[in-house]
Each structure stands twice: as C-alpha cells, then as structure tokens.
Amino acid sequence: MWYVVLSILTNVLLLVWLRSLRLPVFSLITLNYLVCVGLALGLDAPRLDQIASLPLATWGLIGVLGGLFIGVFALTGQASREIGVGLTGMIAKLSVILPVAFVALFLGEPLYLKQVLGMVAGLMAIVLVHRPYWQAWPLLLQHARIGLLLWAGNGTIDILFKAGQPLLHPLSPLQVPLFVMSVAGLIGLIEHLRQNRLPLLLQGALWKGALLLGTTNLLSIYAYLQALQTWPAAQFFLWNNLGIVLLSGVVGIVFFRERFSWEVGAGYALGGLALILLA
C-alpha cells in the first residue's frame, strides 16, 4: 500500500515542482532527465553485451518514446502553470481512454459497455473542467489546445508501451526508463545546442531545480514499478489514477487558488467515475 501512496504523492509533487519552480521549463526538464539517467545508472546499469543485442526495432521504439517523453513533460510543465495543477493531473490521467480504445480497435481485446460509458464520462469531464474559461474564447482555445495535446501525448505513450511490450522485454523495469530518458535528455541537449542556449544549462539554480525534479521523477517510477509487482494491475491503476486526480485537484485549489465551481466539481466527479469504469 505504501508504494501506491508514494506513487500518488510523487506524481502530484512533480506537478507542484513544475508549477512552483520559476525556471525555464524546457531547460529544467532537460537537466531533470540527465539527473534521472545518472541515478538510474547507479541503480541498474545495463551490460554492454545487453545493449549490443537490442534489435533495431527496440531502438526505434526507445527513440520515439524519448521524443514523446520530453515533449509531453515540457507540455505538462506549461499546462501546470497555465491551466493549473488540478486540471493538468486530471487530463493526464484521463488519457487512459486512448489505450483502452486502441487495444479494442487494433489488438482485438473486448470492449465492454462500462468502458464505453467511461470514455463518454471522461470526455464530458474534460469539457466541464474547462467551464471557467468558456466566457473568454481566446483563453479557452489556448487552454483546450494545451489540454488536448497533453491528453493525446500521454495516451500515445501508454499505447506505445502497451503495443511495444515484446520489444522492451529484454530490458529490466528500471532499464526501460533509463534508455528512454537518455534519449529524452539527448534531444533536450541537441535542441539547446541548436538554439545556442547550452550556457543556460550551467546555471546553479537550474541544476538545483533539476535535482529536485529528477529525484522525484525517478522515485515516482520506482514506486510505480514496485506497486505493479505487489498489486493487481487493474486495482493499482484505479487507485493510482484516482488518487492523482483527486489529490492534484485539492492541491491546486488549496495551495494555488485555482478556479473552482460546481461545474469543475462535477468534472472531477465524472473524471473519477470514468477511471472506475475504465479500470
């Protein structure tokens, strides 16, 4: 149970750090991945023969996931600052709709009525939590675009992990994020080099923030993997996603004074119902 609690707390804490640390988001996230890679190497470094034996398709999948990781995490940082911790947490977790639909349409897994109802409830929840912005159309469109990209990005990552499991099987649970985060960090470094912004990565304040974010990030992955080993997957995903949605909502309202109304409350309730139905 402690690993489930730790997974929820660290995931919400990531949103809090991204919202609170007044540092350049992309630079912060780039260094965060370098910190994660350094820590992961100390915990479970792969052997050279293991690296050499990985097929080309596995490297291709790792490359795509690495690009998505840094893109989606940067978008998460932007979303937590622009639309709030609560909405970001809920939209990210409701991305579970996409892999459920994918496995039903393309992998032949059965799709039950309760899952269809869960998808509908999830989409309605996303609409309702954006209700405070309906009167300001330019702001609504901007926030809706960020929310949609975040939702689609997280869902695509889940789909690729689901479909690519056989390709990632030779790697241990900690080595998968190690390789993916290595690619993500490398992409970040290349982008800084392209924009002639590498000196920015030498700032002490940025490294302090990255150490905080990266340690929390790796701890969240460790708790996630440990919880999956000790809990039934469906039960863990339900409690983990529900916990993140509810706690991020409370943190956003209490500590960051994020907008709240009966529509937003109904959206959170529908989001929780959707996660239960989709589990």
C-alpha positions in Angstrom: 0.0 0.0 0.0 2.9 2.4 0.8 4.1 2.1 -2.8 0.7 3.2 -4.1 0.7 6.1 -1.8 4.2 7.0 -2.8 3.3 6.8 -6.4 0.4 9.2 -5.9 2.4 11.7 -3.8 5.4 11.8 -6.1 3.3 12.2 -9.3 1.4 15.2 -7.7 4.7 16.5 -6.4 6.1 16.6 -9.9 3.2 18.9 -10.9 3.8 21.1 -7.9 7.5 21.4 -8.7 6.8 22.2 -12.3 4.3 24.9 -11.2 6.4 26.4 -8.4 9.9 26.4 -9.8 10.2 29.6 -11.7 12.8 28.3 -14.1 12.8 27.8 -17.9 10.6 24.7 -18.4 12.4 23.0 -21.2 15.9 23.6 -19.7 14.7 22.3 -16.3 13.2 19.2 -17.9 16.3 18.5 -20.0 18.5 18.5 -16.9 15.9 16.6 -15.0 16.4 13.7 -17.4 20.2 13.9 -17.1 19.7 13.6 -13.3 17.4 10.6 -13.7 19.8 8.9 -16.0 22.7 9.3 -13.6 20.6 7.9 -10.7 19.3 5.0 -12.7 22.7 4.0 -13.9 23.8 3.8 -10.3 20.8 1.5 -9.5 20.7 -0.8 -12.6 23.3 -0.2 -15.2 22.9 -2.4 -18.4 25.7 -4.6 -19.6 27.5 -3.7 -22.9 26.5 -7.1 -24.4 22.9 -6.4 -23.4 22.9 -3.1 -25.2 24.5 -4.5 -28.3 21.9 -7.3 -28.5 18.9 -5.0 -28.7 17.2 -5.2 -32.1 16.8 -2.1 -34.3 13.1 -2.1 -33.7 13.6 -1.7 -30.0 16.0 1.2 -30.5 13.3 2.8 -32.8 10.7 2.4 -30.2 13.0 3.9 -27.5 13.7 6.8 -29.8 10.1 7.6 -30.4 9.3 7.3 -26.7 12.2 9.5 -25.8 10.9 12.2 -28.1 7.4 11.9 -26.6 8.7 11.9 -23.0 10.5 15.2 -23.3 7.7 16.8 -25.4 4.9 15.7 -23.1 6.8 16.5 -19.9 7.5 20.0 -21.3 3.8 20.3 -22.1 3.0 19.2 -18.6 5.1 21.9 -17.2 3.4 24.5 -19.4 0.0 23.2 -18.5 0.6 23.1 -14.8 1.5 26.8 -15.0 -1.3 27.9 -17.4 -4.3 25.7 -16.6 -3.3 24.6 -13.1 -2.1 21.6 -11.2 -5.6 20.1 -10.7 -6.7 20.2 -14.4 -3.3 19.0 -15.6 -3.4 16.0 -13.3 -6.9 15.0 -14.4 -6.4 15.5 -18.1 -3.2 13.5 -18.0 -4.8 10.6 -16.2 -7.9 10.6 -18.4 -5.6 9.8 -21.3 -6.2 6.2 -20.3 -9.2 6.5 -22.7 -6.9 6.3 -25.7 -5.1 3.0 -24.9 -8.4 1.4 -24.0 -9.8 2.3 -27.4 -6.6 1.3 -29.1 -6.4 -2.2 -27.7 -10.1 -2.8 -28.6 -9.8 -1.5 -32.2 -6.4 -2.8 -33.2 -5.4 -5.6 -30.7 -8.7 -7.4 -30.6 -9.3 -7.1 -26.9 -13.0 -6.9 -25.9 -14.6 -3.5 -25.2 -17.4 -3.6 -22.6 -20.3 -1.3 -22.2 -18.9 0.1 -18.9 -15.7 1.1 -20.7 -17.7 2.9 -23.4 -19.6 4.7 -20.7 -16.2 5.5 -19.0 -14.9 7.1 -22.2 -18.1 9.3 -22.5 -17.8 10.3 -18.9 -14.1 11.1 -19.3 -14.7 13.4 -22.3 -17.6 15.1 -20.5 -15.3 15.6 -17.5 -12.7 17.4 -19.7 -15.4 19.7 -21.1 -16.7 20.5 -17.6 -13.4 21.4 -16.0 -12.8 23.9 -18.8 -16.1 25.6 -17.9 -14.5 28.6 -16.1 -12.8 29.6 -19.4 -15.9 29.4 -21.6 -16.6 33.2 -21.5 -13.1 34.0 -22.7 -12.8 32.3 -26.1 -9.2 33.0 -26.9 -8.1 31.8 -23.4 -10.4 28.7 -23.7 -9.0 27.8 -27.1 -5.4 28.2 -25.9 -6.1 26.0 -22.8 -8.1 23.5 -24.8 -5.2 23.1 -27.2 -2.7 22.5 -24.4 -5.1 20.1 -22.7 -5.8 18.2 -25.9 -2.1 17.8 -26.7 -1.3 16.7 -23.2 -4.2 14.2 -23.3 -3.2 12.8 -26.7 0.5 12.7 -25.8 0.1 10.8 -22.6 -2.3 8.4 -24.3 0.1 7.8 -27.2 2.9 6.9 -24.7 0.6 4.4 -23.0 -0.3 2.9 -26.4 3.3 2.5 -27.4 4.2 0.9 -24.1 1.3 -1.5 -24.5 1.9 -2.4 -28.1 5.7 -2.4 -27.7 6.0 -4.7 -24.7 7.6 -7.6 -26.6 10.3 -5.2 -27.9 11.1 -3.9 -24.4 11.0 -7.4 -22.8 14.9 -7.9 -22.8 15.2 -4.8 -20.5 14.6 -4.7 -16.8 11.8 -2.4 -15.4 14.4 0.3 -14.5 16.4 0.0 -17.7 13.4 0.9 -19.9 13.1 4.4 -18.4 16.9 4.6 -18.3 17.2 4.2 -22.1 14.1 6.3 -22.8 15.2 9.2 -20.6 18.7 9.1 -22.1 17.1 9.8 -25.5 14.9 12.5 -24.0 17.9 14.2 -22.3 19.9 13.9 -25.6 17.1 15.5 -27.5 17.0 18.3 -25.0 20.8 18.9 -25.3 20.6 18.9 -29.1 17.8 21.5 -29.0 19.7 23.7 -26.7 22.8 23.4 -28.9 20.6 24.3 -32.0 19.3 27.4 -30.3 22.8 28.3 -28.9 21.5 28.0 -25.3 23.9 25.5 -23.9 25.4 28.0 -21.4 21.9 28.3 -19.8 22.3 24.7 -18.6 25.3 25.7 -16.5 23.2 27.8 -14.1 23.3 26.6 -10.5 19.7 27.4 -9.8 18.6 25.3 -12.8 20.7 22.3 -11.5 19.2 22.6 -8.1 15.7 22.5 -9.5 16.6 19.7 -11.9 18.0 17.6 -8.9 14.7 18.1 -7.1 12.6 17.3 -10.1 14.7 14.4 -11.3 14.9 12.7 -7.9 11.1 13.0 -7.6 10.7 11.7 -11.1 12.8 8.6 -10.6 11.2 8.0 -7.2 7.8 8.1 -8.9 8.9 5.5 -11.4 10.4 3.3 -8.7 7.1 3.4 -6.7 5.1 2.8 -9.8 7.1 -0.4 -10.7 7.2 -1.7 -7.1 3.4 -1.2 -6.8 2.8 -3.0 -10.0 4.7 -6.0 -8.6 2.7 -6.2 -5.4 -0.8 -5.1 -6.5 -3.1 -6.4 -9.3 -2.6 -4.1 -12.3 -6.3 -3.1 -12.6 -6.6 -2.3 -8.9 -3.3 -0.4 -8.9 -4.2 1.7 -11.9 -7.6 2.6 -10.5 -6.3 3.7 -7.1 -3.2 5.4 -8.6 -5.1 7.4 -11.2 -8.0 8.3 -8.8 -5.5 9.4 -6.2 -3.6 11.6 -8.5 -6.8 13.2 -9.9 -8.3 13.9 -6.5 -5.1 15.0 -4.7 -3.9 17.2 -7.6 -7.4 18.8 -7.6 -7.2 19.5 -3.8 -3.6 20.8 -4.0 -4.5 23.1 -6.9 -7.5 24.6 -5.1 -6.0 24.9 -1.6 -2.4 25.9 -2.4 -2.6 27.6 -5.7 -6.1 29.1 -5.5 -7.1 27.5 -8.8 -10.6 28.2 -10.1 -13.4 26.1 -8.7 -17.2 26.0 -9.4 -19.9 23.4 -9.4 -19.1 22.6 -13.0 -15.4 21.9 -12.1 -16.5 19.8 -9.1 -18.9 17.9 -11.4 -16.0 17.4 -13.8 -13.8 15.9 -11.1 -16.6 13.6 -10.1 -17.1 12.5 -13.7 -13.4 12.0 -14.1 -13.3 9.8 -11.0 -16.3 7.8 -12.3 -14.6 7.5 -15.7 -11.4 6.0 -14.2 -13.5 3.5 -12.2 -15.5 2.4 -15.3 -12.3 2.2 -17.4 -10.4 0.1 -14.8 
